[in-house]
C-alpha cells in the first residue's frame, strides 16, 4: 500500500471554507465522491438546512459500505486549505477522487457565493510517505493543524518546547474541533463513515494517549523539510 499526504489550498490563499455549512459540505463530498459510481450532482444545496450534515448522517458507519476508490486514513479542514491522508483502492482512484472532490466542491462554493473561476490554487499536492520518521508523525501533523487557531499554540511546528505552552489546553481544543479525523481516532464518533482507521490504529495503539505524549514531549523532526506548505 502506498500512502500519500495530499493538500490543496484556495487560489491566492483565499478562504475556501467560510463557515460550518461549507465544512459540512466538504465532509459530505469526501463521502459522496469516494465511489466508483458517478455522483448524482456536483452541487448539493444546503439552503434550507441549519448545518448541512443533516442531509446525510455521516455518523452512521454502515454508510461506508460502497465501492470506494480510495481509503481516507486521515483528514483535516482549515479555512483556506485541506489535508488528506490517502491510499488507492483501485488503479487511478486517487486522481479520480481528487478531481471529483475539487470540482464538486468548487461548483458548490461558486454557486453559494455567486462567483466563477478557479477556487483552488492549482494541482493538488501529493507527497508519498516513504520514511519511517514521516510515517510516525504524519497523522499527528494533520490533526495538529487546528492549533494554528489556538492562542499560545500557533508555533506548534517549532522544535522548541515553547512551540506549545500548554499541552492540556491544546488537547482540549482539539477535542472541540469537529473538522478532522482526530475525534474518530480518539473513539468519539464524529464522521466515521468517511474514514479508514485500522492501519494507523494497529501502528499507534491508543491514539489519544499517543498524541498526548507527543504534545507533552514535542521534540519533533524538522517539519519544514516534510510539510507541504
Long-range contacts (C-beta under 8 A, 24 or more apart in sequence): 1-87, 1-199, 2-87, 2-88, 2-128, 3-73, 3-85, 3-86, 3-87, 3-128, 3-129, 3-135, 3-138, 4-85, 4-86, 4-87, 4-94, 4-126, 4-127, 4-128, 4-129, 5-83, 5-84, 5-85, 5-126, 5-127, 5-129, 5-138, 5-142, 5-228, 6-83, 6-84, 6-85, 6-86, 6-94, 6-98, 6-124, 6-125, 6-126, 6-127, 7-81, 7-82, 7-83, 7-84, 7-124, 7-125, 7-228, 7-229, 8-81, 8-82, 8-98, 8-102, 8-120, 8-121, 8-122, 8-123, 8-124, 8-125, 9-80, 9-81, 9-82, 9-120, 9-121, 10-80, 10-81, 10-119, 10-120, 10-121, 11-117, 11-118, 11-119, 11-120, 11-121, 12-121, 13-80, 13-121, 14-80, 15-79, 15-80, 16-79, 16-80, 16-81, 16-82, 16-105, 16-109, 16-119, 16-120, 17-77, 17-78, 17-79, 17-80, 18-79, 18-113, 20-51, 20-52, 21-46, 21-49, 21-51, 21-52, 22-109, 22-112, 23-77, 23-178, 23-179, 24-51, 24-52, 24-53, 25-52, 25-105, 25-108, 26-77, 26-82, 26-105, 27-53, 27-58, 27-77, 27-179, 27-191, 27-194, 28-52, 28-53, 28-55, 28-56, 28-58, 29-101, 29-104, 29-105, 29-108, 30-72, 30-75, 30-101, 30-194, 31-56, 31-58, 31-63, 31-191, 31-193, 31-194, 32-56, 32-104, 33-97, 33-100, 33-101, 33-104, 34-66, 34-68, 34-69, 34-70, 34-72, 34-97, 34-194, 35-66, 35-67, 35-68, 35-69, 36-67, 36-68, 36-69, 36-90, 37-67, 39-100, 39-104, 42-100, 42-103, 42-104, 42-107, 42-108, 43-104, 43-107, 43-108, 43-111, 44-108, 53-191, 58-191, 58-192, 58-193, 58-194, 59-189, 59-190, 59-191, 59-192, 59-193, 60-193, 61-192, 61-193, 62-193, 63-193, 64-192, 64-193, 64-194, 69-93, 69-94, 69-96, 69-97, 70-94, 70-97, 71-196, 71-199, 72-181, 72-194, 72-195, 72-196, 73-139, 73-181, 73-195, 73-196, 73-197, 73-199, 73-200, 74-138, 74-139, 74-142, 74-143, 74-180, 74-181, 74-185, 74-195, 74-200, 75-142, 75-180, 75-181, 75-194, 75-195, 76-142, 76-143, 76-145, 76-146, 76-179, 76-180, 76-181, 76-182, 77-179, 77-180, 78-145, 78-146, 78-148, 83-142, 83-145, 83-228, 85-138, 85-139, 85-142, 94-126, 98-124, 125-228, 127-228, 133-221, 134-221, 134-226, 135-203, 137-214, 137-220, 137-221, 137-226, 138-226, 139-185, 139-200, 139-204, 140-211, 140-214, 141-223, 141-226, 141-227, 142-180, 142-181, 143-174, 143-180, 143-181, 143-182, 143-185, 143-211, 144-170, 144-174, 144-215, 145-180, 146-173, 146-174, 146-177, 146-179, 146-180, 147-173, 147-174, 149-173, 156-218, 157-220, 157-223, 157-224, 157-227, 159-218, 159-219, 159-220, 159-222, 159-223, 161-218, 161-219, 163-218, 164-215, 164-218, 167-212, 167-215, 167-216, 167-218, 170-215, 171-211, 171-212, 171-215, 174-211, 182-211
